[in-house]
Amino acid sequence: MHSLLAHHSSWDPLFFTTHFIDGLHSEIKVAVMLHRPKDLDTAVALAELQEEAVEMVRQEQESQVTARGLTSMARAGRFSARPSLPVTVASSSNGLKGAPTSPGTPAPDGRRSPDSARIAIGVPSVDDKLKTLRAYRRARGLCFTCGERWGQGHTCAATVPLHVVEELVGMLTVPASPESAASQDNSEEEDLCLLSTAATSGTESPRAFRMLGTLQGKSLLMLVDSGSSHSFINSEIAKDWPEVQAMSKPLRVRVADGAVTVCNTEVPGCEYHIQGHVFQSTLKLFPLRSYDMILGMDWLESRGLMNIDWGAKSMIFQHQGQFIQLQGVSADAHKCPSISTVQLQLLQAQEAVFALVQLCSVKPEGDSSSIPAVVQELLAEFSELFEEPRGLPPHRSFDHAIDLLPGAIPVNIRPYRYSPAQKDEIEAQVADMLAQGIIQISRSPFSS
């Protein structure tokens, strides 16, 4: 480390400490990180102590295994090539009691015990951590109880320091096994629905597939969305339907912004029409802002093999024994055809009008406030007072100055960044003051 620092003094010593700790074995790394060493020498000393403690524990365990194995073989009157540790089991599924099992052998019901799972993944036990802590405190001359410096006549304080509590919490905390974490993640994903950005925001992308359909005589705007896991219907439309049922197990819905809400109602076997064809789906009730219905991945998977033309907004698939073609709709923002009052009333009767907006051209009006004549005469009389200043002010009888302290040196700071808007404004003001002669170009190596 010192050889490298001689060539590159800008490197942080903590860089070598963290890289050294990352290269240690897991059983040594945990104990070293528990003490948060601030330099490389302390980290090396802690690693050596932990390595010695682990080796002592391993030798002690091997001696215990050998002694117990020889004892069991002597009682049985025979020798085996590999001794095992007999463990008495209270009961089993086949009614046998006292069946010996070893730590590496699965339980009778096929499940692994917590101890065997921790041994398999190499997680140190609480006893190992306690022995490591005692070895570290013995080497440092610290009290086993309070962690403070041990000496003649030492008395533990009434209050425990915070770092001692953190050490105990770190030792007694048993990490969750990967199997339990994976099972928990799988259970959470099972009841989680997804709703894409297009379904929530209503933005029209080139690949958005929208269709018009009817449900109970009402025209609906539907979105075929592969980013949504289930099919949804706007809760404002179906909240008063008698077909709405409460779900036996509520589902959580995660929208595009990361928020998670609960969906607990649905319409099973809801029948709707799309371009003359009848479909049935189970629709979840959810407050949709831009669409009336979302046809998600469950609807697409039920259709089977299909041919989709995203450019022409067309899809072909087999439905009820025959191939059908559904044509999507796309908004043309370049055209805005006018409609009559009768057409508007018909659209309103079909509840196909989302909003009615009237656009009117507005001409900017001039400033209505006029300056009174008395004020104008006053401004004209003292016009030199209201002119923009040019250059430095004239010399007065007393010129102001900022006196520095004796021995003061210029401030040297590193360059810092501005936002583009602030940078443009600063450059404009500096250029204006340079043109007026208020400031001059600085050639000093310092920034003050």
C-alpha positions in Angstrom: 0.0 0.0 0.0 2.8 2.5 1.0 4.6 1.7 -2.3 1.5 2.5 -4.3 0.8 5.7 -2.3 4.4 6.9 -3.0 3.5 7.0 -6.7 -0.2 8.0 -6.4 -0.6 10.1 -3.2 -4.2 11.0 -4.2 -5.6 7.6 -3.5 -7.7 7.3 -0.4 -6.3 4.8 2.2 -9.8 3.5 2.7 -9.7 2.2 -0.9 -7.1 -0.4 0.1 -9.0 -1.3 3.3 -12.3 -2.0 1.5 -10.6 -4.0 -1.3 -8.8 -6.1 1.3 -12.0 -6.9 3.2 -13.9 -7.8 0.0 -11.3 -10.4 -0.7 -11.7 -12.2 2.6 -13.7 -15.4 3.2 -17.3 -14.9 4.3 -16.6 -16.3 7.8 -13.8 -13.8 8.3 -15.3 -10.9 6.4 -18.3 -10.7 8.7 -16.3 -10.4 11.9 -13.9 -7.8 10.3 -16.7 -5.6 9.0 -18.4 -5.8 12.4 -15.6 -3.7 13.9 -15.5 -1.2 11.0 -11.7 -0.8 10.7 -10.5 2.6 9.6 -7.1 1.6 8.2 -5.5 -1.4 6.5 -3.4 -2.4 9.5 -6.4 -2.7 11.8 -8.2 -4.8 9.2 -5.3 -7.1 8.7 -5.0 -7.6 12.5 -8.7 -8.4 12.8 -8.5 -10.8 9.9 -5.6 -12.7 11.5 -7.4 -12.9 14.9 -10.6 -14.1 13.2 -8.7 -16.7 11.2 -7.1 -18.0 14.4 -10.5 -18.2 16.1 -12.1 -20.0 13.2 -9.2 -22.5 13.1 -9.5 -23.2 16.9 -13.3 -23.7 16.6 -12.8 -26.0 13.6 -10.2 -28.1 15.4 -12.4 -28.3 18.5 -15.4 -29.5 16.4 -13.3 -32.1 14.6 -12.0 -33.4 17.9 -15.6 -33.7 19.3 -16.8 -35.4 16.1 -14.0 -37.9 16.3 -14.5 -38.6 20.0 -18.3 -39.1 19.6 -17.8 -41.3 16.5 -15.3 -43.6 18.3 -17.6 -43.9 21.3 -20.7 -44.8 19.2 -18.6 -47.4 17.2 -17.3 -48.9 20.4 -20.8 -49.3 21.7 -22.0 -50.9 18.5 -19.1 -53.3 18.5 -18.1 -52.4 14.9 -16.3 -49.8 13.0 -17.4 -47.8 10.0 -15.4 -45.9 7.5 -17.1 -42.6 8.3 -18.5 -41.8 11.8 -21.7 -39.9 12.1 -23.4 -37.9 14.8 -26.6 -39.6 16.0 -29.5 -37.2 16.8 -32.6 -38.5 18.5 -35.8 -37.5 16.7 -39.0 -37.3 18.7 -41.4 -38.7 16.1 -41.6 -39.2 12.4 -44.3 -39.8 9.8 -43.8 -43.6 9.7 -44.2 -44.0 13.5 -40.5 -44.8 14.3 -39.1 -43.1 17.4 -35.4 -42.4 18.1 -34.3 -42.8 14.4 -30.8 -41.3 14.2 -30.3 -38.6 11.6 -27.2 -36.6 10.8 -27.0 -32.8 10.3 -26.6 -33.2 6.5 -29.5 -35.7 6.2 -32.9 -34.2 5.3 -35.7 -34.5 7.8 -38.2 -37.4 7.5 -40.8 -35.2 5.9 -38.4 -33.9 3.2 -37.8 -30.5 4.8 -34.5 -29.1 5.8 -33.9 -27.9 9.4 -32.8 -24.3 9.9 -29.5 -25.5 11.4 -28.7 -27.7 8.4 -29.7 -24.9 6.0 -27.3 -22.4 7.7 -24.5 -25.0 7.7 -25.1 -25.6 4.0 -24.8 -22.0 3.0 -21.8 -21.3 5.3 -23.4 -18.9 7.8 -21.5 -18.7 11.1 -23.4 -19.6 14.2 -23.9 -17.4 17.2 -21.4 -19.4 19.2 -18.7 -18.8 16.6 -19.5 -15.1 16.6 -19.2 -15.0 20.4 -15.9 -16.8 20.4 -14.6 -14.4 17.8 -15.7 -11.4 19.8 -14.1 -12.7 23.0 -10.8 -13.5 21.1 -10.8 -9.9 19.7 -11.4 -8.3 23.1 -8.8 -10.5 24.7 -6.2 -9.4 22.1 -7.1 -5.8 22.5 -7.2 -5.9 26.3 -10.9 -5.0 26.5 -13.5 -6.1 29.0 -15.6 -9.1 27.9 -18.8 -7.5 29.4 -18.8 -3.8 28.5 -16.1 -3.6 25.8 -14.1 -0.9 27.5 -10.4 -0.9 28.4 -9.7 -3.5 31.1 -7.4 -2.6 34.0 -6.7 -3.1 37.6 -9.9 -2.2 39.5 -12.0 -2.0 36.4 -15.8 -1.6 37.0 -18.4 -1.9 34.2 -20.5 1.2 33.7 -24.2 1.3 34.4 -25.0 2.2 30.8 -23.8 0.2 27.8 -22.1 2.1 25.0 -23.9 2.1 21.6 -21.2 0.3 19.7 -21.5 -2.7 22.2 -25.2 -2.9 21.5 -24.5 -2.8 17.7 -22.0 -5.6 18.0 -24.5 -7.8 20.0 -27.3 -7.1 17.5 -25.0 -8.0 14.6 -24.1 -11.3 16.2 -27.6 -12.4 17.3 -29.2 -11.5 14.0 -29.7 -14.7 12.0 -29.8 -13.9 8.2 -32.7 -15.4 6.3 -31.9 -18.4 4.1 -32.1 -18.0 0.3 -34.9 -20.6 0.2 -37.1 -18.6 2.6 -36.4 -15.4 0.8 -37.2 -16.9 -2.6 -40.4 -18.4 -1.3 -41.5 -15.1 0.1 -40.7 -13.3 -3.2 -42.7 -15.9 -5.1 -45.7 -15.6 -2.8 -45.6 -11.8 -3.2 -45.4 -12.0 -7.0 -48.4 -14.4 -7.2 -50.9 -11.8 -6.1 -49.4 -8.8 -7.8 -50.9 -7.3 -11.0 -49.2 -4.9 -13.3 -50.6 -1.8 -15.1 -48.5 -0.2 -17.8 -47.8 3.5 -18.4 -49.9 3.6 -21.5 -52.9 2.3 -19.6 -52.6 4.8 -16.7 -51.4 8.0 -18.6 -53.3 7.6 -21.8 -50.3 8.6 -24.0 -50.5 7.4 -27.5 -47.4 5.6 -28.7 -46.8 4.2 -32.2 -47.4 0.7 -30.9 -50.6 1.5 -28.9 -53.4 -0.6 -30.2 -56.8 0.9 -29.4 -60.2 -0.4 -30.4 -63.9 0.7 -30.1 -66.4 -1.7 -28.6 -69.8 -1.8 -26.9 -70.8 -3.1 -23.5 -74.5 -3.0 -22.4 -75.3 -0.6 -25.2 -72.5 1.8 -24.4 -69.5 2.6 -26.6 -66.2 1.9 -24.9 -62.6 2.8 -25.8 -60.4 -0.2 -25.3 -56.6 -0.6 -25.2 -54.9 -3.8 -26.1 -51.9 -3.7 -23.7 -49.3 -6.4 -23.4 -47.7 -4.5 -20.5 -50.7 -5.1 -18.2 -51.0 -8.5 -16.7 -54.8 -8.6 -16.4 -57.8 -7.1 -18.0 -59.5 -4.1 -16.3 -62.6 -2.0 -16.7 -63.1 1.5 -15.4 -64.7 1.3 -11.9 -66.8 4.4 -12.7 -68.6 2.5 -15.4 -69.2 -0.8 -13.6 -69.5 0.2 -10.0 -73.3 -0.1 -9.9 -73.6 -3.3 -12.0 -75.3 -6.2 -10.2 -72.7 -8.6 -11.8 -69.9 -7.1 -9.7 -68.6 -9.6 -7.2 -66.1 -9.3 -4.4 -62.9 -11.3 -5.0 -62.1 -14.1 -2.6 -58.5 -13.0 -2.5 -57.8 -9.3 -3.2 -55.1 -8.5 -5.7 -52.4 -5.9 -5.5 -52.0 -3.7 -8.6 -48.7 -2.0 -9.3 -49.0 0.9 -11.7 -46.2 2.4 -13.8 -45.1 5.0 -11.2 -44.4 2.3 -8.6 -47.5 2.8 -6.5 -49.3 -0.3 -5.3 -53.1 -0.3 -4.8 -55.6 -3.1 -3.9 -58.2 -4.5 -6.3 -60.9 -6.4 -4.6 -63.9 -6.5 -7.1 -64.3 -8.1 -10.5 -66.9 -8.9 -13.1 -66.6 -12.6 -14.0 -67.7 -13.7 -17.5 -68.4 -10.1 -18.7 -69.8 -10.1 -22.2 -68.9 -7.3 -24.6 -68.8 -6.8 -28.4 -65.9 -5.7 -30.6 -66.8 -5.0 -34.3 -69.6 -7.5 -34.3 -67.9 -10.3 -32.4 -68.8 -11.4 -28.9 -66.1 -11.9 -26.3 -66.2 -12.9 -22.6 -63.6 -12.0 -20.0 -63.2 -11.6 -16.3 -62.6 -7.9 -15.8 -61.0 -6.3 -12.7 -62.5 -3.0 -11.5 -59.9 -0.3 -11.4 -60.1 3.6 -11.7 -58.8 4.2 -15.3 -58.4 7.8 -16.3 -58.0 7.6 -20.1 -59.6 4.3 -21.2 -62.8 2.4 -20.5 -61.3 -1.1 -20.7 -57.8 -2.6 -20.7 -57.3 -5.9 -22.5 -54.1 -7.3 -20.9 -51.9 -10.3 -21.3 -54.6 -12.7 -20.0 -56.8 -11.7 -23.0 -53.9 -11.9 -25.5 -52.9 -15.4 -24.2 -56.5 -16.7 -24.5 -56.6 -15.7 -28.2 -53.7 -18.1 -29.1 -51.6 -17.6 -32.2 -52.3 -14.2 -33.9 -50.9 -12.0 -36.6 -50.6 -8.3 -35.7 -49.7 -5.4 -38.0 -48.7 -2.5 -35.7 -48.5 0.0 -38.5 -51.9 -0.7 -39.9 -53.4 -1.3 -36.4 -54.8 -4.7 -37.4 -54.8 -8.2 -35.7 -56.0 -11.5 -37.1 -56.6 -14.6 -34.9 -59.0 -17.5 -34.6 -62.2 -16.9 -32.6 -65.0 -19.5 -32.2 -63.6 -21.7 -34.9 -63.0 -19.0 -37.6 -60.4 -16.4 -38.3 -61.5 -12.8 -37.6 -59.8 -9.4 -38.1 -60.0 -6.6 -35.7 -59.1 -3.1 -36.8 -57.7 -0.5 -34.3 -58.3 3.2 -34.3 -55.7 5.9 -34.4 -56.1 9.6 -33.7 -55.1 11.9 -36.6 -54.0 15.1 -35.0 -53.4 16.8 -38.3 -57.2 16.8 -39.2 -60.0 18.3 -37.2 -63.2 18.0 -39.2 -66.2 20.0 -38.1 -69.5 18.3 -37.0 -73.0 19.6 -36.9 -75.2 20.1 -33.8 -77.2 17.0 -34.6 -74.1 14.9 -34.7 -72.9 16.3 -31.4 -76.3 15.5 -29.8 -76.1 11.9 -31.1 -72.6 11.5 -29.7 -73.8 12.9 -26.4 -76.7 10.4 -26.3 -74.2 7.5 -26.9 -72.0 8.9 -24.1 -69.2 9.1 -26.6 -68.2 12.7 -25.8 -65.3 13.0 -23.4 -65.0 16.8 -23.2 -66.3 19.8 -25.1 -63.7 22.6 -25.5 -64.3 25.9 -27.3 -61.3 27.7 -28.8 -61.3 31.4 -29.4 -58.6 33.7 -30.7 -57.6 36.4 -28.3 -55.7 39.4 -29.4 -53.1 40.8 -27.0 -54.2 44.1 -25.6 -51.9 47.0 -24.9 -51.0 48.3 -21.5 -54.1 50.0 -20.2 -52.2 51.8 -17.5 -51.2 55.2 -18.6 -48.7 57.4 -16.8 -50.2 60.6 -15.5 -49.1 63.9 -17.1 -47.6 65.2 -13.8 -45.4 62.1 -13.5 -44.3 62.4 -17.1 -43.2 66.0 -16.5 -41.2 64.9 -13.4 -39.5 62.1 -15.3 -38.6 64.5 -18.2 -37.2 67.1 -15.8 -34.9 64.6 -14.0 -34.2 62.3 -16.9 -30.5 62.0 -16.0 -31.4 60.3 -12.7 -33.4 57.5 -14.4 -30.9 56.6 -17.1 -29.1 53.3 -17.1 -25.7 53.6 -15.4 -22.7 53.6 -17.7 -19.2 52.8 -16.5 -17.9 53.4 -13.0 -19.4 56.1 -10.7 -17.5 59.4 -10.6 -15.0 60.1 -7.9 -16.5 61.6 -4.7 -15.0 63.3 -1.7 -14.7 60.0 0.0 -14.2 56.8 -2.1 -15.3 53.5 -0.4 -12.8 50.7 -0.1 -12.7 47.3 1.6 -9.5 46.9 3.6 -8.1 43.5 4.0 -6.5 42.1 7.2 -2.7 42.2 7.3 -1.3 39.0 5.8 -4.5 38.0 4.1 -4.1 35.7 1.1 -6.5 35.2 -1.8 -9.0 32.5 -1.5 -8.3 29.4 -3.7 -11.3 27.2 -4.4 -12.0 24.5 -6.9 -14.2 25.3 -10.0 -17.8 24.6 -9.5 -20.7 24.1 -11.8 -23.8 26.2 -12.6 -27.0 25.2 -14.3 -27.2 26.3 -18.0 -29.7 29.1 -17.2 -27.5 30.5 -14.5 -24.4 30.2 -16.6 -26.0 32.1 -19.5 -27.1 34.9 -17.1 -23.7 35.2 -15.5 -22.0 35.4 -18.9 -24.4 38.0 -20.1 -23.9 40.2 -17.0 -20.1 39.8 -17.0 -20.0 40.8 -20.7 -22.1 43.8 -20.0 -20.0 45.0 -17.1 -16.8 44.5 -19.2 -18.2 46.6 -22.0 -19.1 49.4 -19.5 -15.7 49.2 -17.9 -17.1 48.4 -14.4 -14.9 45.3 -14.2 -11.7 44.2 -15.9 -10.4 40.8 -16.9 -8.7 39.0 -14.0 -5.4 37.3 -14.6 -5.0 36.0 -11.1 -4.5 32.3 -10.6 -6.9 32.5 -7.6 -10.7 32.7 -7.4 -11.9 35.1 -4.8 
